[in-house]
Amino acid sequence: MNTAEKKSITLTQYILTIHGVQMGQDVLTLPSDVARIADTDGWISVIIGWIITMVVSLCIVCIMAKHPGDTFLDVLAKYFGKWMGTACIVIWILYSLLAVIVLLYFTVLILQIFILPQTPSYILVLLCIVPVYMVIRGGTRILGRYAVFVFFFTLWIPVLLLIPLGDAHSVFLLPVLKEGIFPILYSIKNTVLVFVGFEIAFILYPYLKHKQMAAKGIIIANSLPLTVYLLITLACFVYFSPNEITQYPWSTLTLVKPIQFPFLERFEIIFLSFFLFLFSTSIIPYAFSVTNSVEQIFNKKDWQLPIYILLLLLLVASFFFKLNYNRLETLRTWWGWSGVAYAFPVVIFLYITVYAYLKNKRN
């Protein structure tokens, strides 16, 4: 088996890695976020956000399919030149780094709120970055295998959310479009953010073994989170009243609180503990994106130094960074609205399309 084969990933690994990136902490807050704007019609916004994400995702596949053997940096350099391409990849690195910071510290904050309130944040960060290091150093194949493992290991979690629905009232969903179409359109700004993660396809595409299946794969990868988000959103909407849902910012965790066992009092802690695996599948690919992009800039293969530097900086920052929900929410807003996930692929796709058209016309 040559080096390229060792680094290649299967279609399943490609799908589940992208799906895992999208299953971040938004799963816990999505129902209440959309309910504050669109009331119980927020599930429609989720579907519209998925459609927008699908279009942008296919733009990424079209961009990379024109140069199947090239990395993301190679593609940028061909169309924008070496220096401009490098500048674009630096923006990508900063974007991915911000994603790692937001997702990692949100995970630590959730741990402190619900499970380990007396544990210092730097201890939790250290515990979180250990699996990040173990997966990243293994390369794309280990990254893909880890995503497949987590998917099947946590497959029972969405099904578990159906248990409290014995006390649900579907009448809470009626009437549809109760406030009109404008609140639904306005809440799309929240729902598109929960699908952020599809852009990691820029990094994964060169490693995909069967690249002709990339479009099919990214459609499936985006549809899996849609299924989960719709299930969770509708479950919360029919369980909580329209006025009650907005009072629970962590509505998904609140939904599992009624689940009780004679030997276990706080089942939501167990639920959240397994949910940490889903958080890791969001953090690790972005961390891999940072280190992989740095390798491309310096033209080094299997370079371990960026991994050590990244994880060391995250650990050192935890000593000085005061965890605060509002501060992290601000960073999350900057990350989501930076335009890299949605605007970046569309702009590059349009530029390449116009570039190809003018080149063909000139010839």
N, C-alpha and C positions, 0 to 999 in steps of 0.2 A: 504493500500500500504506500503510494507516494505521499508527499507533504500536502498536496492539494486535496487528496482524498481524505486525509486525516482531519483537515479543517472544514470539509464540506458538511452541510446539514441537509437532512431530508425535508420533504415537503411538510410532514407532520411537525417536525421541530421548528420549521420556519413559521408555520401557522400558530403554534402554541406559544412561541417566544413573543410574537407580536401581540397575541391575545393576553399574555401575562403582563406585558408592559402596561396595557390599558386597564388592568384590574388593580388600580391603586387605591388610595384612601378615599377617593370620591365615591366608592361603593357605599361607604358608611354615611355619607352626608347628602347624596344626590336627591332622594325623595323630598327632604325638607327644603333643599335649595331651590328646586323647581316649583315646589308648592307655594313658596313665598311670592312668586311672580305670576305663575299661570294656574294656581290652585290645583285641583285634581286633573286638569287638562295637561299637566306637565308631561305625561307619558307621550303625548303627541310630539312634544318638543324633542324627546329622546329619539324618536324615529326620524325626525327631520335632521337632527344632528348626525345621525348615522348615515343618511343619504349624502350630506355634505362631505363627511369623512370618506365615504366610499369613492366619491369623485376625485378628491385630492389624492387618495391612496393609489388609484389607477394612474394618475399623473406620474407618481413616483416610479411605478412599474414601467411605464412608457419611456421615461427618461433613462432608466438603467438598462432597459432592453435594447436600446440602440447601441450599447457598448457592453455586452454581457461579460467580457473578460476583465473589465476595468473596475477599479475601486471608485468610491464617491469622489475622492480628490482628483483622480485621473479624468473623470468626466468633467468636473468643474474646470480643470486646467485646459482641456481641449477647446472649450467654448469661451472661457473668460480669460485665458492666459494663465501663466504660472503664478504671477503675483496676485492677481485678483482671485484666482482659484484658491490660493493659500489663505487669502483674507476671508473668503467665504467659509472655508473649513475651520478657521479660527473662531468665527461667529458660531459655527455649529458646535465646536468644543465648549464654548462659554454657555451656550444654550443647554447642552447635555449636562454640564457641570452644575448649572442652576437647578436642573431637574433632580440630580442626585442629592443636592443639598436640601431641597424642599421635601422630597419624598423620604429621605433618611430621617430628617429632624421631625417631620410629621409623625413618622412611625415611633420615634423615641417619645414624643409628646403624648401620643395615645397610650403607650406603655406606662408612662408616669401617671396619667390620669386614671386609668382603669385597673392596672395590675400592680405596678411597682412605684407607688407615689413617693417613697422615701429613698429611692435609688438615684444617685447622681447621674446626670445626663451623660457624662463622659464614660461611665461604666457601661451604660446601655449602647452608646455609640460603638465602643470597643467590641461588645458582643455582636453587634449588627454587622460590623465590617469584616469579621472573621469569615463568615460564609461568602461574603462578596469577594474577598481575596481568593478563596478556595475555588470558586467557580470561574472567575475571570482568568486566572493563571492557566486554567485548562483549555482556554480558547473557545472557539465557536461551537465545537462539537459538544463539549461539556455544558456550555450555555444552553444549547438546544435540548440536551438530555435532562437537564435540571428543570426546564420549562415543562417538558412532558411529565416528569415525575410529579411536580407540584400540581399540574392540572388534574391528574387522576387521584392524587392524594387528597385534594380538596373538592372533589367532584360532588360530595355529599352536602356541602355547605348551602348552595342555593335550594336544594330539596328540603333542607331543614327549615327554611323560612316558610314553608307551606304549613307547618304544624300549627302555628297560632291562628291560621285562617278559619278555624272552626268558629271563632267569634267574629268573623269579618262580616261587613255589610256592603254588598256591591252597590247599594243605592247611593253610597258616597261618591261614586263616579259620575252620577247623573246630575243635571243634564250635561251632555258633551257640549263644549264651546260655551260654557255658561257665562264667561266674561268676554266672549268674542275671540277673534283670531289674533289680535295684537299682543296680548299677554303671552300667548304661545310663541309668537315670533320673537318677542323680546327675551324670553327665557332660553332661546337657542344659544345665546352667549354662554350659558352655563352648561348646556348639554354637549356642545362641541368640545368643551374642555375635558369631559370625562372620556372621550375617545382619543385624546392625545396619547401618542405612543406608537401609532401606525408609522410615523416617520422614521422609526428605527429600521424600516425596510431598506433605506438608503445604505445602511451598514451591512445588513444581512444578505442582500441580494447577491453580491459577488460570491458568497459561500454556498448559495443554494445549488444543490446537485442537479436538479431538473428545472432549469430557469424558464422553460416554456410553460411551467405550471405556476409561475409567480402571480399572475393576475387572479387565477382561481384561488390560490392560497390566500392572497390578501383579502379577497372577498369573504372567504370563510373566517379568516382571522378577525375581521371587523364585525361579522355577524354573531360570533360567539359572545362578545361583550354586550351586544344589543340584546340578546336573549336574557342574559343575566340582569342587565339594568332594567329591562322592562319587567321582569319577574319581581325584582326587589321593589321597584317604584309602585307597581300595581298592588303588591302585597301590603305595602305601607299605606297606600291610599285607601284600601278597603278595610284595613284594620283600625287605623286612626281616623277620627272625624276630620273634616276639612279645617276646622279651627285648631284641632289638637296637633296635627302633623307639624305645624310650624314651630311648636314649642319644644320639639326634640331635635336639636341639631345633629345628633348621632342617631338618627331614626332607625337605621338598620340594627344597631345594637339594642335599642329599646324594643324592637320587635321580637327579639329572642329572649327577653327577660322573663316573659310568662312561662317559658319552657322550664320545668322543674323535675328533678329526680329525688327520690328519698335519700340518696347518699350524696347529693350535690346541691348546694344552695345557690350559688351564682354561676349559672351555666354560661352566661355571656363572657366570662373570663376564659373558659375553655374554647368558646367560639372564637374569641379574639385571638387566642394563642395560635389556633390553626390559621386564622386570617393573616398572621404575620408572614406565612409562606407566600401568600398572594402579594403582600407588600414587597417582599424580596424580589419577586419576578418583575416588579416595576423598577426597583433600584438598580439591580445588577446589569441589565442590558444598557441602561444609560451610562453606568460606570464603564462598561466595556466600550461603549461608543466613544467616550473621552479618550481612553487609553489607545484604542484602535486608530483613532484619528491622529493622535500624536505620533504613533508609529508611522503612519502614512506621510506625515509632514517631514519627518527625519529619515524616511526611507529605511527603516529598520524592521526586521521581522522577529517576532517572539521576544520583543523587548520588555523586560520586567520592570525597569526603572519607573515608567509612568504609573504603574500600579502602586508601587510603594509610595511614591510622592503623593498621589491622589488620596490614598487611605490615611497617610500620615497627616495631611492637611485637614481632612475631615475630623480626625481625632483631636488634633491640636485646637481646631476651631471650637470644639465642644466645650473646652475649658473656659472660653471667653464669650461664647454666644449664649445669651439668656433665652431659653425657650419660652415663647409666648405665642398663643394662638393667633392673635391679631397680626403680629409681625410675620409669622409664617404664612398667613393668609395673604398678606400684601406681596410677599415673595412669590407665592403661588400665582397670584394675579399677574405679576410681571412676567413670570415664566409662560403662563398660558396665552397671554396676549402679546408676546414678543413677536409673533408673526412667523416664527421659524417653522412651526409645525404645519400651518395651513398656507400662509402666503409664500413661503420659500419654495415649496414644490411647484406651485402654480406659476410663479414668476419664472422659474427655471424652465418649466415645460413650455410656456409661451415663447420665451426667448429662443429655445432650441428649435421650436416649430418655425418661427419667423426666420431664424438663421438658415435652416435647411431649405426653406422656400426661396429665400433670396439667392442662396448658393446654386440651387437648381436652375433658377431663372437666369442667372449670370452665365451658367454653363450652356 
